[in-house]
């Protein structure tokens, strides 16, 4: 076996290892062990509700059926126990998780100053929808997600290229 084929075979094996590790990280990130977006609370769609939150960044997600208009025209505020608004800012690059029936979309990001009770308040006409929920979660771990995607692309490319070159060369 020539040195070229050995290098190509090593690239294919390395690509397979990287692809397998990236797939495993992706599946664990979508699961509950070390999620890419840890959920802090799930609430029904209502005009005002109390929620206990830890300190740090918190993202408000709208979750409901595909093409639902339950959240249309609503504006959200997070209030502390004294009624002061916790500053929130729109999420520029919204992470979206879609299944066959439901979709979760990031709406606002809050920097919660301290742990405790807060009130999530909606401005606008809240139409009751049993399938619509509000999910408060930590922000999506974007760097980890990018690393997983790069691992999938590079691992797959190395596996294919190494295999083809080992056969052809």
C-alpha positions in Angstrom: 0.0 0.0 0.0 1.4 3.4 -1.0 2.0 6.3 1.3 -0.7 8.3 -0.5 -3.3 5.7 0.2 -2.3 5.5 3.8 -2.7 9.3 4.2 -6.1 9.1 2.4 -7.2 6.3 4.6 -6.1 8.2 7.7 -8.1 11.2 6.5 -11.1 9.0 6.0 -10.8 7.5 9.5 -10.2 11.0 11.1 -13.3 12.3 9.2 -15.4 9.4 10.5 -14.3 10.1 14.0 -15.0 13.8 13.7 -18.3 13.2 12.1 -19.3 10.7 14.8 -18.3 13.0 17.6 -20.1 16.0 16.1 -23.3 13.9 15.5 -23.2 12.7 19.1 -22.7 16.3 20.4 -25.6 17.5 18.2 -27.9 14.7 19.5 -26.9 15.4 23.2 -27.5 19.2 22.5 -31.0 18.5 21.3 -31.7 16.2 24.3 -31.9 17.0 27.9 -28.3 16.1 29.2 -26.6 19.3 28.0 -29.1 21.2 25.9 -28.1 24.0 23.6 -30.8 26.1 25.2 -31.6 25.0 28.8 -35.3 25.7 29.6 -36.0 27.6 32.9 -39.8 27.8 32.8 -42.7 26.9 30.5 -45.8 29.0 30.9 -49.3 29.2 29.2 -50.0 32.2 27.0 -51.6 34.8 29.4 -51.6 38.6 29.9 -49.8 38.5 33.3 -48.1 35.7 35.2 -45.6 35.2 37.9 -42.4 33.3 37.3 -39.3 32.5 39.4 -36.0 33.1 37.5 -32.3 32.8 38.3 -29.9 35.7 37.7 -28.3 36.1 34.3 -29.4 36.1 30.6 -32.9 34.8 29.9 -34.5 34.5 26.5 -38.3 34.6 26.0 -39.5 32.1 23.4 -42.9 31.9 21.7 -43.9 28.2 21.2 -47.0 27.1 19.3 -48.4 25.5 16.3 -46.9 26.3 12.9 -48.3 29.5 11.4 -50.1 30.4 14.6 -51.1 34.0 15.1 -51.5 33.8 18.9 -48.4 36.0 19.5 -49.2 38.5 16.7 -49.2 42.1 18.0 -48.1 41.3 21.5 -45.3 43.2 23.3 -43.7 41.7 26.4 -42.3 43.2 29.6 -40.5 41.5 32.5 -41.2 43.3 35.8 -39.5 42.8 39.2 -41.4 42.7 42.5 -41.5 46.5 42.7 -43.0 46.8 39.2 -39.8 48.0 37.5 -39.2 46.7 34.0 -36.2 44.5 33.5 -34.5 45.9 30.3 -35.2 43.6 27.3 -33.8 43.7 23.8 -35.0 42.0 20.6 -33.0 38.9 19.5 -31.3 39.9 16.3 -30.5 36.4 15.1 -33.5 34.4 16.2 -33.0 30.7 16.9 -35.9 28.7 15.7 -36.7 25.1 16.6 -39.3 23.5 14.4 -40.9 20.1 14.7 -43.7 18.5 12.7 -46.4 20.3 14.6 -44.8 23.1 16.8 -42.3 25.8 16.4 -40.3 27.7 19.0 -39.0 31.2 18.2 -36.8 33.5 20.3 -38.4 36.9 20.9 -36.6 38.9 23.6 -33.5 38.6 25.7 -33.5 39.9 29.3 -30.6 40.3 31.6 -32.2 39.3 35.0 -30.3 41.2 37.7 -30.9 38.8 40.5 -32.8 35.6 41.4 -36.4 35.8 42.5 -40.0 36.3 41.5 -40.8 38.3 38.4 -44.0 39.1 36.4 -44.1 38.5 32.7 -46.7 40.9 31.2 -48.1 41.2 27.7 -49.4 44.3 26.1 -52.0 43.8 23.5 -55.0 41.4 23.0 -54.0 38.0 24.4 -56.2 35.4 22.6 -56.3 32.2 24.7 -54.8 29.3 22.7 -54.2 26.0 24.5 -51.4 25.1 22.1 -49.5 28.4 22.6 -46.8 28.6 25.3 -44.1 30.9 26.5 -40.7 29.3 27.2 -38.1 31.1 29.3 -34.7 29.7 28.7 -31.0 30.4 28.7 -29.7 31.8 25.4 -28.7 29.3 22.7 -25.0 28.3 23.0 -24.2 29.7 19.6 -20.4 28.9 19.7 -21.1 25.3 20.6 -23.7 25.0 17.8 -21.2 26.5 15.3 -18.5 24.1 16.4 -20.9 21.2 15.9 -21.8 22.3 12.4 -18.2 22.8 11.4 -17.4 19.4 12.8 -20.2 17.8 10.7 -19.1 19.6 7.5 -15.4 19.0 8.0 -15.8 15.4 9.2 -18.1 14.5 6.3 -15.8 16.2 3.8 -12.7 14.4 5.1 -14.6 11.0 5.2 -15.7 11.4 1.6 -12.4 12.8 0.2 -10.3 10.3 2.1 -12.4 7.4 0.9 -12.5 8.5 -2.7 -8.7 9.2 -2.7 -7.9 5.9 -1.1 -9.9 4.0 -3.8 -8.7 6.1 -6.7 -5.1 6.7 -5.6 
